[in-house]
Amino acid sequence: MIRLSVLYPRTEGATFDHDYYRDKHIPMVAGQWGVSDVEIDRGLDGLYVAAAHFRFESIEAMKTAMSRGDGKAIGADVVNYTTIKPVMQTSEVSG
């Protein structure tokens, strides 16, 4: 199992609209990628103000899903909910 995490580092003076992220951005991305297994975190403390975790059966499945999406539209939508530059991490889930 592969997990793609999109993390938003807590940054002084930054803004983040959790409602827009949950209600608009994540459904747009999941729909374009054809992904139904998504978790959304709202950071209460720690390094990240928010995160989304997408699960895929394999690296190949992740690459295929991401190639179906409109990367420009996804990237352009970021300004609608945050001023934070996201950090991405791909992980193999082993447990």
GROMACS elastic network, one bead per residue, 0.5 to 0.9 nm:
[ bonds ]
;  ai    aj funct       b0    kb
    1    55     6  0.69610   500
    1    56     6  0.60151   500
    1    58     6  0.58142   500
    1    59     6  0.84084   500
    1    91     6  0.85377   500
    1    92     6  0.59605   500
    1    93     6  0.53676   500
    1    94     6  0.74440   500
    2    54     6  0.82383   500
    2    55     6  0.56884   500
    2    56     6  0.51082   500
    2    57     6  0.60746   500
    2    58     6  0.55655   500
    2    59     6  0.64007   500
    2    61     6  0.89655   500
    2    62     6  0.77447   500
    2    90     6  0.70108   500
    2    91     6  0.57322   500
    2    93     6  0.58182   500
    3    53     6  0.62815   500
    3    54     6  0.55200   500
    3    56     6  0.63038   500
    3    57     6  0.88022   500
    3    58     6  0.89309   500
    3    62     6  0.87555   500
    3    89     6  0.81177   500
    3    90     6  0.57600   500
    3    91     6  0.51927   500
    3    92     6  0.63149   500
    3    93     6  0.65669   500
    4    52     6  0.81114   500
    4    53     6  0.56145   500
    4    54     6  0.51265   500
    4    55     6  0.64500   500
    4    56     6  0.80170   500
    4    62     6  0.81989   500
    4    88     6  0.70689   500
    4    89     6  0.58109   500
    4    91     6  0.64381   500
    4    92     6  0.89615   500
    5    51     6  0.67723   500
    5    52     6  0.56494   500
    5    54     6  0.64361   500
    5    55     6  0.88100   500
    5    87     6  0.81332   500
    5    88     6  0.56238   500
    5    89     6  0.51436   500
    5    90     6  0.62905   500
    5    91     6  0.78963   500
    6    50     6  0.84683   500
    6    51     6  0.54278   500
    6    52     6  0.52415   500
    6    53     6  0.64815   500
    6    54     6  0.84809   500
    6    86     6  0.62444   500
    6    87     6  0.57432   500
    6    89     6  0.66006   500
    6    90     6  0.89016   500
    7    48     6  0.64898   500
    7    49     6  0.80364   500
    7    50     6  0.62040   500
    7    52     6  0.67302   500
    7    53     6  0.86453   500
    7    85     6  0.88508   500
    7    86     6  0.54855   500
    7    87     6  0.50421   500
    7    88     6  0.61261   500
    7    89     6  0.79346   500
    8    11     6  0.85446   500
    8    16     6  0.89445   500
    8    47     6  0.84088   500
    8    48     6  0.53350   500
    8    49     6  0.57886   500
    8    50     6  0.53351   500
    8    51     6  0.60170   500
    8    82     6  0.89473   500
    8    84     6  0.62721   500
    8    85     6  0.67486   500
    8    87     6  0.63102   500
    8    88     6  0.88989   500
    9    47     6  0.57212   500
    9    49     6  0.60434   500
    9    50     6  0.75997   500
    9    51     6  0.89009   500
    9    84     6  0.70884   500
    9    85     6  0.78377   500
    9    86     6  0.71299   500
    9    87     6  0.75725   500
   10    14     6  0.77019   500
   10    43     6  0.87766   500
   10    45     6  0.88270   500
   10    46     6  0.78492   500
   10    47     6  0.55726   500
   10    49     6  0.50849   500
   10    50     6  0.82658   500
   10    84     6  0.80640   500
   11    14     6  0.54669   500
   11    15     6  0.85303   500
   11    47     6  0.88074   500
   11    48     6  0.85457   500
   11    49     6  0.83572   500
   11    84     6  0.71260   500
   12    15     6  0.88630   500
   13    83     6  0.89767   500
   14    82     6  0.72420   500
   14    83     6  0.55909   500
   14    84     6  0.61885   500
   15    81     6  0.75861   500
   15    82     6  0.52208   500
   15    83     6  0.55939   500
   15    84     6  0.71797   500
   16    20     6  0.88393   500
   16    21     6  0.82796   500
   16    49     6  0.78486   500
   16    50     6  0.83160   500
   16    81     6  0.54774   500
   16    83     6  0.68973   500
   16    84     6  0.75338   500
   17    20     6  0.55400   500
   17    21     6  0.62852   500
   17    22     6  0.87691   500
   17    80     6  0.80903   500
   17    82     6  0.63442   500
   18    21     6  0.50128   500
   18    22     6  0.60572   500
   18    23     6  0.83892   500
   18    42     6  0.74033   500
   18    50     6  0.78647   500
   18    81     6  0.73262   500
   18    82     6  0.88792   500
   19    22     6  0.52184   500
   19    23     6  0.57960   500
   19    24     6  0.79400   500
   19    81     6  0.85057   500
   20    23     6  0.51674   500
   20    24     6  0.52480   500
   20    25     6  0.64841   500
   20    26     6  0.86534   500
   20    80     6  0.76944   500
   20    81     6  0.60482   500
   21    24     6  0.57265   500
   21    26     6  0.59680   500
   21    27     6  0.86124   500
   21    78     6  0.86982   500
   21    80     6  0.85916   500
   21    81     6  0.61927   500
   21    82     6  0.87268   500
   22    25     6  0.64195   500
   22    26     6  0.56777   500
   22    27     6  0.73713   500
   22    40     6  0.73028   500
   23    26     6  0.68086   500
   23    27     6  0.66050   500
   23    28     6  0.89081   500
   24    27     6  0.56243   500
   24    28     6  0.61873   500
   24    29     6  0.88396   500
   25    28     6  0.51639   500
   25    29     6  0.62856   500
   25    30     6  0.86016   500
   25    74     6  0.78049   500
   25    77     6  0.70785   500
   25    78     6  0.78793   500
   25    80     6  0.87184   500
   25    81     6  0.82697   500
   26    29     6  0.51414   500
   26    30     6  0.59444   500
   26    31     6  0.83235   500
   26    38     6  0.84015   500
   26    40     6  0.84401   500
   26    52     6  0.79764   500
   27    30     6  0.50750   500
   27    31     6  0.58275   500
   27    32     6  0.84642   500
   28    31     6  0.51920   500
   28    32     6  0.62071   500
   28    33     6  0.86092   500
   28    74     6  0.78211   500
   29    32     6  0.52121   500
   29    33     6  0.60839   500
   29    34     6  0.82949   500
   29    35     6  0.82564   500
   29    69     6  0.72866   500
   29    70     6  0.86819   500
   29    74     6  0.66786   500
   30    33     6  0.51348   500
   30    34     6  0.56419   500
   30    36     6  0.65407   500
   30    37     6  0.85128   500
   30    38     6  0.76745   500
   30    54     6  0.83124   500
   30    69     6  0.89602   500
   31    34     6  0.50096   500
   31    35     6  0.65438   500
   31    36     6  0.81277   500
   31    69     6  0.84534   500
   32    35     6  0.79496   500
   32    65     6  0.78405   500
   32    66     6  0.80622   500
   32    68     6  0.64412   500
   32    70     6  0.72163   500
   33    36     6  0.89835   500
   33    62     6  0.85536   500
   33    64     6  0.82976   500
   33    66     6  0.56867   500
   33    67     6  0.78684   500
   33    68     6  0.59463   500
   33    69     6  0.54395   500
   33    70     6  0.89608   500
   34    65     6  0.65707   500
   34    68     6  0.83849   500
   34    69     6  0.87677   500
   35    38     6  0.71915   500
   35    54     6  0.73121   500
   35    55     6  0.77070   500
   35    56     6  0.78898   500
   35    65     6  0.77243   500
   36    54     6  0.82516   500
   36    55     6  0.83986   500
   37    53     6  0.82485   500
   37    54     6  0.60131   500
   37    55     6  0.56142   500
   37    56     6  0.79006   500
   38    52     6  0.68441   500
   38    53     6  0.55015   500
   38    55     6  0.65375   500
   39    51     6  0.82119   500
   39    52     6  0.56120   500
   39    53     6  0.50841   500
   39    54     6  0.67338   500
   39    55     6  0.87376   500
   40    50     6  0.74546   500
   40    51     6  0.58112   500
   40    53     6  0.64552   500
   40    54     6  0.89910   500
   41    49     6  0.82186   500
   41    50     6  0.53216   500
   41    52     6  0.61580   500
   41    53     6  0.82796   500
   42    48     6  0.83015   500
   42    49     6  0.61180   500
   42    51     6  0.67956   500
   43    46     6  0.70019   500
   43    47     6  0.80783   500
   43    48     6  0.57531   500
   43    50     6  0.51176   500
   43    51     6  0.76728   500
   44    48     6  0.84217   500
   44    49     6  0.70418   500
   44    50     6  0.87196   500
   45    48     6  0.73502   500
   45    49     6  0.74130   500
   46    49     6  0.77884   500
   48    51     6  0.71144   500
   51    86     6  0.88191   500
   54    62     6  0.89785   500
   55    58     6  0.87597   500
   55    62     6  0.81634   500
   56    59     6  0.72716   500
   56    60     6  0.87258   500
   56    61     6  0.60897   500
   56    62     6  0.56651   500
   56    65     6  0.87925   500
   57    60     6  0.82115   500
   57    61     6  0.61635   500
   57    62     6  0.76387   500
   58    61     6  0.50886   500
   58    62     6  0.63257   500
   58    63     6  0.87087   500
   58    92     6  0.87994   500
   59    62     6  0.50381   500
   59    63     6  0.61964   500
   59    64     6  0.85851   500
   59    90     6  0.89314   500
   60    63     6  0.51191   500
   60    64     6  0.61033   500
   60    65     6  0.85445   500
   61    64     6  0.50985   500
   61    65     6  0.60755   500
   61    66     6  0.85529   500
   62    65     6  0.51370   500
   62    66     6  0.60960   500
   62    67     6  0.85366   500
   63    66     6  0.51644   500
   63    67     6  0.60857   500
   63    68     6  0.87849   500
   64    67     6  0.51720   500
   64    68     6  0.65680   500
   65    68     6  0.53376   500
   65    69     6  0.68819   500
   66    69     6  0.52931   500
   66    70     6  0.82370   500
   66    71     6  0.78924   500
   67    70     6  0.77581   500
   67    71     6  0.81663   500
   68    71     6  0.88051   500
   69    72     6  0.87830   500
   69    73     6  0.85034   500
   69    74     6  0.79240   500
   70    73     6  0.53953   500
   70    74     6  0.62645   500
   70    75     6  0.86654   500
   71    74     6  0.50532   500
   71    75     6  0.60193   500
   71    76     6  0.84149   500
   72    75     6  0.51413   500
   72    76     6  0.59485   500
   72    77     6  0.85882   500
   73    76     6  0.50134   500
   73    77     6  0.61875   500
   74    77     6  0.53427   500
   74    78     6  0.69956   500
   75    78     6  0.55912   500
   75    79     6  0.82110   500
   76    79     6  0.65266   500
   76    80     6  0.81583   500
   77    80     6  0.54563   500
   77    81     6  0.75871   500
   78    81     6  0.57711   500
   78    82     6  0.61193   500
   78    83     6  0.78489   500
   78    84     6  0.86178   500
   78    85     6  0.86281   500
   78    86     6  0.89888   500
   79    82     6  0.55018   500
   79    83     6  0.63515   500
   79    84     6  0.87511   500
   80    83     6  0.86796   500
   82    85     6  0.80789   500
